[in-house]
Amino acid sequence: MVLALAVGTYAFRLVGPALHGRVELPDRMRVLLSAGAVVLLVALMATGALTEGGDFAGWARPAGVAVGGALAWRQAPFVVVVLGAAAATAALRAAGVP
């Protein structure tokens, strides 16, 4: 099963370069694909930030993610975003916020 998934993943990776220039997507499709990618990333971030083991993760983690998001929005370097989010979460947990 793992081998089949690996082959499928590799095949998907090869399709992009193989079809580059041969398939032309309409502009509307490009906009929808771009929006869909953003929606999936936001959903992944929300579930990772808000839940732990199927329950609410507490307020410190979402606050840390919000700090990281704000730093990323302001185009801070990646290391600053990660350290800022971790520091905010750690400070809130040290203060007793779950």
RAMOQUI-V638270 format. One record per helix or strand of 3 or more residues. SS is the DSSP state (H for helix, E for strand). FROM is the first residue (numbers start at 1). TO is the last residue. If there is no record, write none. Layout:
# RAMOQUI-V638270
ss: [SS	SS]
from: [FROM	FROM]
to: [TO	TO]
This chain:
# RAMOQUI-V638270
ss: [H	H	H	H]
from: [2	27	59	78]
to: [19	50	73	94]
